[in-house]
Amino acid sequence: MSSERPPLFDFRTAQAARARAARIGTDRFLDAAGLDGLLHRLSAVTRRFDRALWVGDTLPGGIRSLAQDWTIADFDAGEFLAAEGPFDLAVSLFSLQAINDLPGALIQIRRLLKPDGLFLAVLFGGATLTELRQSFTAAESEILGGASPHIAPFADVRDMGALLQRAGFALPVTDIERLTVRYSALPSLIRDLRAHGQSNALFGRRKSFVGKRMLAALNDHYAREHAQDGKLIATFEMLYIIGWAPHESQQKPLKPGSAKARLSDALGTIERKA
């Protein structure tokens, strides 16, 4: 009997969700918001990039001018990123969302960068869809006597900083922006998730359809606990991560005990022994 853990995400289901979203072709406001955030953070970098890697399936036109030459590559079913570096820049717009081995994916990206190359990505953060998650849990507990996974676990801002360091990135930075969306009804939220390719791709998801009683309980709980002025509230947290491939020219932290001035002098206080 194998002791290997089952994957968290089902690759085929995630790919099918993305293909369906491409066919739907509707306005992807979450992608637009994430891309704006990436561009805003890249605008602070004055460097000109020659070779860049887009981790995903389609390069947005708004980012094309940031580098002379772009390579488009995505992780396959074995979570291998087939690209030939080195690159000055690597960018990901939610393409790391359904990766089972996120530390391994980050290591692959870092190895494809030149020394002092920049990696920038956006993922959904931990508070994303917290209202829908709580409503599913409450409804299933009420109707079925237990809950199954419907919403994927999202990355935490502090954990992502540690993962960047673990993957070998220097000068890691993580920050979040929160977007609150109002819906007239729950089906509108579900349609938006499908249009973004973000429907349930968890390996351990319940395969059967949601029954009428479950759906009614879900609607009731959501409307009762997560509505304002007659509108359902949905939270989306954008988690931005930045890291640099190590280079000798980068700023490094001082060694312990190497400070040449006392903190008490800088603060204008008196130092006392404990």
ABEGO torsion letter per residue (X at the ends): XBABBBBABBAAAAAAAAAAAAAAGBBBAAAAAAAAAAAAAAAABABBBABBBBBEABBBAAAAAABABBBBBBBBAAGBBBBBOBBABBBBBGAAAABABAAAAAAAAAAABBBGBBBBBBBBBAABGAAAAAAAAAAAAAAAGBBBBABBBBBBAAAAAAAAAAAGBBGBBBBBBBBBBBBABAAAAAAAAAAAGABBABAABBABBBBAAAAAAAAAAAAAAABBGGBBBBBBBBBBBBBBBBBAABBBBBBBGABABBAAAAAGBBBBBX
